[in-house]
Amino acid sequence: MASTNRPRDIEVELTLLPTEHGGRHQPVFTGYRPQFYYSGHDWDAPHEYPDVAQVNPGDTVRAFLAFLSPQEHVGHVKPGMAFLLREGQRVVGYGSVLRIIDLERSAETARAREGRTGAV
């Protein structure tokens, strides 16, 4: 299936809500970027679906997520942790973290990049 050049910070199992339960009306594909919601905050994390070409409303799939701010999640995201998928304030799915893969390495890279650009 489609692959990206993004890191694989975490592996998750996620379920898109069926349309009749408030979910999306259209399928999603690798590169889909809903908000990963936990502990009261939304975070951007593009998805990669290694086993399927598309994910339809109501489907449960395995996915790899790559946080845009990985340094914010080290020590907070853990295997077994539940999360919601949101588009704005609308919940479109839910899931749980299966395992941490490259999160710490991604965080180190992000911290190094911040140091080079002078960002805080």
C-alpha positions in Angstrom: 0.0 0.0 0.0 1.0 3.6 -0.1 4.0 4.6 2.0 5.3 8.0 3.1 8.7 9.4 3.9 7.4 10.4 7.3 8.7 8.7 10.5 6.5 6.2 12.2 6.3 7.6 15.6 3.6 5.3 16.9 1.4 2.4 15.7 -2.3 2.5 16.6 -5.5 0.7 16.0 -8.2 3.1 15.0 -11.9 3.0 14.1 -13.6 5.6 12.0 -17.2 6.2 13.2 -19.9 5.1 10.8 -21.6 7.9 9.0 -24.9 7.3 10.8 -23.1 7.8 14.1 -21.7 11.2 13.2 -18.6 10.0 11.3 -17.3 11.1 7.9 -19.2 10.6 4.7 -16.1 9.8 2.6 -13.2 7.4 3.0 -9.7 8.5 4.0 -6.3 7.6 2.6 -2.7 7.6 3.7 -1.8 11.2 4.4 -5.1 12.0 6.2 -4.4 14.4 9.0 -7.2 14.6 11.6 -6.4 15.8 15.1 -5.1 13.2 17.5 -6.9 14.2 20.7 -5.8 13.2 24.2 -5.5 14.8 27.6 -7.6 17.8 26.5 -5.5 18.8 23.5 -5.5 18.3 19.8 -2.3 17.4 18.0 -1.6 17.0 14.3 -0.4 13.6 13.2 -0.6 12.5 9.5 -1.6 8.8 9.1 -0.2 6.0 7.1 -2.4 2.9 6.4 0.0 0.1 5.6 -2.6 -2.7 5.1 -5.3 -1.0 3.1 -5.7 1.5 0.2 -8.5 3.4 1.9 -10.4 3.5 5.2 -14.1 3.8 5.0 -16.4 5.1 7.8 -17.0 2.2 10.2 -13.7 0.5 9.4 -11.1 -0.5 12.1 -7.5 -0.5 10.8 -3.9 -0.4 11.9 -2.1 2.9 11.2 1.3 4.6 11.7 1.2 8.2 12.9 3.9 10.8 12.6 3.4 13.7 15.0 4.2 17.2 13.7 5.5 18.1 17.2 6.9 14.7 18.4 8.9 16.3 21.3 5.5 17.2 23.0 4.5 13.5 23.3 7.5 11.7 24.7 6.5 10.3 28.1 2.8 11.2 27.5 1.8 8.8 24.7 2.0 5.2 25.9 0.9 1.7 24.7 -2.7 1.1 25.6 -3.6 4.8 25.7 -7.0 5.7 24.2 -7.4 8.7 21.9 -10.0 10.4 19.7 -9.8 11.4 16.1 -11.3 14.9 15.5 -11.9 17.2 12.6 -12.2 20.5 14.4 -14.5 19.8 17.4 -16.2 16.9 15.6 -15.2 13.4 16.7 -14.8 11.2 13.7 -13.1 8.2 15.2 -11.3 6.7 18.2 -8.4 4.3 18.8 -5.7 3.0 21.1 -1.9 3.1 20.9 -0.4 -0.3 20.1 3.3 0.6 20.4 5.8 3.4 20.3 8.2 3.1 17.4 10.3 6.2 16.5 8.8 8.8 18.7 12.0 9.5 20.7 14.2 9.7 17.6 11.6 12.1 16.0 11.6 14.2 19.1 15.4 14.5 19.1 15.4 15.5 15.4 12.8 18.1 16.1 14.7 19.5 19.1 17.9 19.7 17.0 16.0 21.5 14.2 14.6 24.0 16.8 18.1 24.6 18.0 19.4 25.4 14.5 16.5 27.8 13.7 16.6 29.5 17.1 13.0 28.6 17.7 11.8 28.3 21.3 
